[in-house]
Amino acid sequence: MVIYKKAGSDETQFDLFHRLSDGEYVEYLAAYQRVDKAIGGGLEMYAEEALRQFESCLESIKKFMEEGNLSIIRASAELWQRSIICLALTFAASLNIHQEHGLTRAKRLHGKGSIGFVALKALFNREYDECQGYRISYKLRNLLVHHTIECVGLHLSAREERSPGGIVVGDKYSAIARLRRDQCEETAKEYLNVAIRNELAEMEEDPDLLPLFRDALASIHRVARDGFDVLNPELRKELSKVVELDELFGARTEGRALARFVPIAGTLPRQTSMPHTVLDPKIFSYAKEVLLLHSNSTSG
């Protein structure tokens, strides 16, 4: 079934284009739900929530600056910085926890030294080597825990915003959480290696942590996707069923749903209800990508 709204109308339309047997309906729905749960139920949700709170805190600080006065802003700055430090540590720790959890699960499922365990470890190493955000965010946990919380700084600023003609149209405020490179230089080498020290030294200014964290989260999602088959080998059949269901929809990409007609007893004229599950197109894309990766790895 495809759900859509008629152009220029609030009326909802239901396009019932394919009939499934009861067994097919149950099988497709169960497969979709299990894959959906596996995608959204891993520890990457911890990193997602940590980043959401980090972003929200910065946005709240900026909004308060726009609405508050200078004396209140100065009095609140220290408390704001404490919140930002705690949230930065939470996100940095989430990367470490995600990696530890993933490797532990791969070891339990396949054994240490197995093809699956080695493959997953290679995915984490790939992100560390290729993604600056992941690399620096991952090491930030060591800096905060073993060196000093002062390696995260909160930079607040306000400047006049002018029109192209030079007229002052208002004040522009910013709240940026930065990694303080001066503090990083003082930490022991066992917690921050020479390569990252050199990488930080080559930057023009202390890096903004928000874009680094966003890149790090993208790394986590890549590991979860590329390592899905290693971490969820029991779902290979379900992945295939989701792709099979995708093919039934064909070119219908939006408004996908699985519906079931249920008679309502004791009503005249006869009526039915139509409980349905709306299907996320991203789940289908994810399933196809994972199966393709698995196919390439086995054929290679």
C-alpha positions as CSV (number, residue, x, y, z in Angstrom):
1,M,0.0,0.0,0.0
2,V,1.1,3.6,-0.7
3,I,-0.3,6.5,1.3
4,Y,-0.4,10.0,-0.3
5,K,-2.3,13.2,-0.3
6,K,-4.1,14.5,-3.3
7,A,-2.6,17.7,-4.8
8,G,-4.4,20.8,-3.4
9,S,-6.4,18.8,-0.9
10,D,-6.0,17.5,2.7
11,E,-7.7,14.3,1.7
12,T,-5.4,11.2,2.3
13,Q,-5.5,8.5,-0.4
14,F,-4.6,4.8,0.0
15,D,-3.3,3.1,-3.1
16,L,-3.7,-0.7,-2.5
17,F,-1.6,-2.1,-5.3
18,H,-0.5,-5.5,-4.1
19,R,-2.2,-8.3,-2.1
20,L,-0.2,-10.5,0.3
21,S,-1.2,-13.7,1.9
22,D,-1.4,-13.7,5.7
23,G,1.9,-15.6,5.9
24,E,3.7,-13.2,3.5
25,Y,2.4,-10.2,5.5
26,V,3.6,-11.5,8.8
27,E,7.0,-12.5,7.3
28,Y,7.6,-9.2,5.6
29,L,6.5,-7.2,8.6
30,A,8.6,-9.2,11.0
31,A,11.7,-8.9,8.8
32,Y,11.3,-5.2,8.4
33,Q,10.8,-4.6,12.2
34,R,13.9,-6.8,13.1
35,V,16.1,-5.0,10.7
36,D,14.7,-1.6,11.7
37,K,15.4,-2.4,15.4
38,A,18.9,-3.6,14.7
39,I,19.7,-0.4,12.8
40,G,18.4,2.0,15.4
41,G,18.9,-0.1,18.5
42,G,22.7,-0.3,18.7
43,L,25.0,1.9,20.9
44,E,25.3,4.4,18.1
45,M,22.1,5.9,19.6
46,Y,24.2,6.8,22.6
47,A,26.5,8.9,20.4
48,E,23.5,10.4,18.6
49,E,21.9,11.5,21.8
50,A,25.1,12.8,23.2
51,L,25.7,15.0,20.1
52,R,22.1,16.1,20.1
53,Q,22.5,17.4,23.7
54,F,25.8,19.0,22.9
55,E,24.2,20.9,19.9
56,S,21.2,21.8,22.0
57,C,23.3,23.2,24.8
58,L,25.3,25.4,22.4
59,E,22.1,26.6,20.8
60,S,20.6,27.4,24.2
61,I,23.6,29.4,25.2
62,K,23.5,31.4,22.0
63,K,19.8,32.1,22.5
64,F,20.3,33.2,26.1
65,M,23.0,35.6,24.9
66,E,20.6,37.1,22.4
67,E,18.0,37.7,25.1
68,G,20.1,38.4,28.2
69,N,22.2,41.3,29.4
70,L,26.0,41.4,29.7
71,S,26.2,41.0,33.4
72,I,24.0,37.9,33.4
73,I,26.0,36.5,30.5
74,R,29.3,37.0,32.5
75,A,27.8,35.4,35.6
76,S,26.6,32.4,33.6
77,A,29.6,31.7,31.5
78,E,31.4,29.5,34.0
79,L,28.3,27.3,34.4
80,W,27.9,27.1,30.7
81,Q,31.5,25.9,30.2
82,R,31.0,23.2,32.8
83,S,28.0,21.9,30.9
84,I,29.9,21.9,27.6
85,I,32.8,20.1,29.1
86,C,30.5,17.4,30.5
87,L,28.7,17.0,27.2
88,A,31.9,16.9,25.3
89,L,33.2,14.1,27.5
90,T,29.9,12.2,27.1
91,F,30.2,12.3,23.3
92,A,33.9,11.4,23.3
93,A,33.3,8.5,25.7
94,S,30.4,7.3,23.4
95,L,32.9,6.6,20.6
96,N,35.1,4.5,22.9
97,I,32.1,2.6,24.3
98,H,30.7,2.0,20.8
99,Q,34.0,0.5,19.6
100,E,34.5,-1.6,22.8
101,H,30.9,-2.9,22.5
102,G,31.2,-3.7,18.8
103,L,34.5,-5.6,19.2
104,T,33.3,-7.5,22.2
105,R,30.1,-8.6,20.3
106,A,32.2,-9.6,17.3
107,K,34.5,-11.6,19.6
108,R,31.5,-13.3,21.2
109,L,29.8,-14.2,17.9
110,H,32.8,-15.2,15.9
111,G,35.9,-15.5,18.2
112,K,38.9,-13.3,18.6
113,G,41.1,-13.5,15.5
114,S,38.2,-14.6,13.4
115,I,37.5,-13.1,10.0
116,G,34.5,-11.2,11.4
117,F,36.4,-9.8,14.3
118,V,39.4,-8.7,12.2
119,A,37.0,-7.2,9.6
120,L,35.2,-5.1,12.2
121,K,38.5,-3.9,13.8
122,A,39.7,-2.9,10.3
123,L,36.5,-0.7,10.0
124,F,37.3,1.1,13.2
125,N,40.9,1.6,12.1
126,R,39.8,2.9,8.7
127,E,37.7,5.6,10.4
128,Y,40.5,6.5,12.8
129,D,43.0,6.9,9.9
130,E,40.7,8.6,7.4
131,C,38.4,10.8,9.5
132,Q,39.9,13.6,11.4
133,G,36.7,14.2,13.4
134,Y,36.7,10.6,14.6
135,R,40.4,10.5,15.4
136,I,40.4,13.7,17.5
137,S,37.1,13.0,19.2
138,Y,38.2,9.5,20.1
139,K,41.4,10.8,21.8
140,L,39.5,13.6,23.5
141,R,38.2,11.1,26.1
142,N,41.8,10.4,27.2
143,L,42.6,14.1,27.4
144,L,39.6,14.9,29.6
145,V,39.9,11.9,31.8
146,H,43.7,11.6,32.2
147,H,44.9,15.2,31.7
148,T,42.6,18.1,32.3
149,I,39.0,19.1,31.6
150,E,40.4,22.5,30.6
151,C,41.3,21.2,27.2
152,V,37.7,22.0,26.2
153,G,37.0,25.7,26.1
154,L,33.8,27.7,25.5
155,H,34.3,30.8,23.3
156,L,31.5,33.4,23.5
157,S,31.4,36.4,21.2
158,A,29.2,39.3,20.0
159,R,29.7,41.6,17.1
160,E,27.7,44.2,15.2
161,E,26.0,42.9,12.1
162,R,25.9,45.5,9.3
163,S,24.0,45.8,6.1
164,P,25.9,46.1,2.7
165,G,25.6,49.9,3.2
166,G,27.3,49.8,6.5
167,I,24.2,50.3,8.7
168,V,24.2,48.5,12.0
169,V,21.2,46.1,11.9
170,G,21.8,44.2,15.1
171,D,24.3,42.1,17.1
172,K,25.4,38.6,16.0
173,Y,26.2,36.2,18.9
174,S,28.1,32.9,18.8
175,A,28.9,30.2,21.2
176,I,31.7,27.8,20.1
177,A,33.2,24.9,22.0
178,R,36.9,24.5,21.0
179,L,39.7,22.1,21.7
180,R,42.4,24.1,23.4
181,R,45.7,23.1,21.7
182,D,47.8,24.7,24.5
183,Q,46.4,22.2,26.9
184,C,46.9,19.3,24.5
185,E,50.6,20.1,24.2
186,E,51.0,19.6,27.9
187,T,49.5,16.1,28.2
188,A,51.6,13.0,28.3
189,K,52.4,11.3,25.0
190,E,50.7,8.1,26.1
191,Y,47.4,9.9,25.9
192,L,48.0,12.0,22.8
193,N,50.5,10.7,20.2
194,V,52.9,12.7,18.1
195,A,50.9,12.4,14.9
196,I,47.8,14.1,16.4
197,R,50.0,16.7,18.2
198,N,51.5,17.6,14.8
199,E,48.0,17.6,13.2
200,L,46.7,20.1,15.8
201,A,49.8,22.3,15.5
202,E,49.2,22.7,11.8
203,M,45.7,24.1,12.3
204,E,45.3,27.9,12.1
205,E,43.3,28.0,15.3
206,D,41.8,25.9,18.1
207,P,39.4,23.5,16.3
208,D,35.6,23.9,16.7
209,L,34.4,20.6,18.3
210,L,30.9,20.6,16.8
211,P,31.9,19.8,13.2
212,L,34.5,17.3,14.5
213,F,31.8,15.6,16.5
214,R,29.4,15.5,13.5
215,D,32.1,13.9,11.4
216,A,32.8,11.4,14.2
217,L,29.1,10.4,14.3
218,A,29.1,9.8,10.6
219,S,32.1,7.5,11.1
220,I,30.1,5.5,13.7
221,H,27.2,5.2,11.2
222,R,29.6,3.9,8.5
223,V,31.1,1.3,10.9
224,A,27.6,0.2,11.9
225,R,26.5,-0.1,8.3
226,D,29.6,-1.8,6.9
227,G,29.9,-4.1,10.0
228,F,26.2,-4.9,10.1
229,D,26.6,-8.4,8.8
230,V,29.4,-9.1,11.2
231,L,27.4,-7.9,14.2
232,N,24.0,-9.3,13.1
233,P,24.7,-12.5,11.1
234,E,21.3,-13.9,12.2
235,L,19.6,-11.2,10.2
236,R,20.8,-12.1,6.7
237,K,17.5,-13.8,5.8
238,E,15.6,-10.7,7.1
239,L,17.8,-8.4,5.0
240,S,16.9,-10.4,1.9
241,K,13.2,-10.2,2.8
242,V,13.4,-6.4,3.2
243,V,15.0,-6.1,-0.2
244,E,12.4,-8.4,-1.7
245,L,9.7,-6.2,-0.2
246,D,11.4,-3.2,-1.7
247,E,11.1,-4.7,-5.1
248,L,7.4,-5.2,-4.7
249,F,7.0,-1.4,-4.3
250,G,9.0,-0.8,-7.4
251,A,9.2,2.9,-8.2
252,R,6.9,3.9,-5.3
253,T,9.4,5.4,-2.9
254,E,7.3,7.6,-0.7
255,G,4.3,6.7,1.5
256,R,5.1,3.0,1.7
257,A,3.1,1.0,4.2
258,L,2.1,-2.6,5.1
259,A,-1.6,-2.8,5.9
260,R,-4.0,-5.5,7.2
261,F,-7.8,-5.4,6.9
262,V,-9.5,-6.5,10.1
263,P,-13.3,-7.0,10.2
264,I,-15.1,-5.2,13.0
265,A,-17.6,-7.6,14.6
266,G,-21.2,-6.7,15.3
267,T,-21.4,-3.7,12.9
268,L,-23.9,-3.1,10.1
269,P,-23.2,-2.5,7.4
270,R,-20.0,-4.6,7.6
271,Q,-17.0,-2.5,8.4
272,T,-13.3,-3.1,8.6
273,S,-10.3,-1.4,10.2
274,M,-7.0,-1.0,8.5
275,P,-4.1,-1.1,11.0
276,H,-0.9,-0.3,9.0
277,T,2.8,0.2,9.5
278,V,4.5,3.1,7.6
279,L,7.8,1.9,6.1
280,D,10.9,4.2,6.1
281,P,12.6,4.3,2.7
282,K,16.0,4.6,4.4
283,I,15.6,1.0,5.9
284,F,15.3,-0.4,2.4
285,S,18.4,1.5,1.2
286,Y,20.3,0.4,4.2
287,A,19.4,-3.3,3.7
288,K,20.4,-3.1,0.0
289,E,23.8,-1.5,0.9
290,V,24.5,-4.1,3.6
291,L,23.7,-7.0,1.2
292,L,25.8,-5.4,-1.5
293,L,28.8,-5.0,0.9
294,H,28.4,-8.6,2.0
295,S,28.2,-9.8,-1.6
296,N,31.3,-7.9,-2.6
297,S,33.3,-9.2,0.4
298,T,32.4,-12.8,-0.2
299,S,33.0,-12.6,-3.9
300,G,36.4,-10.9,-3.3
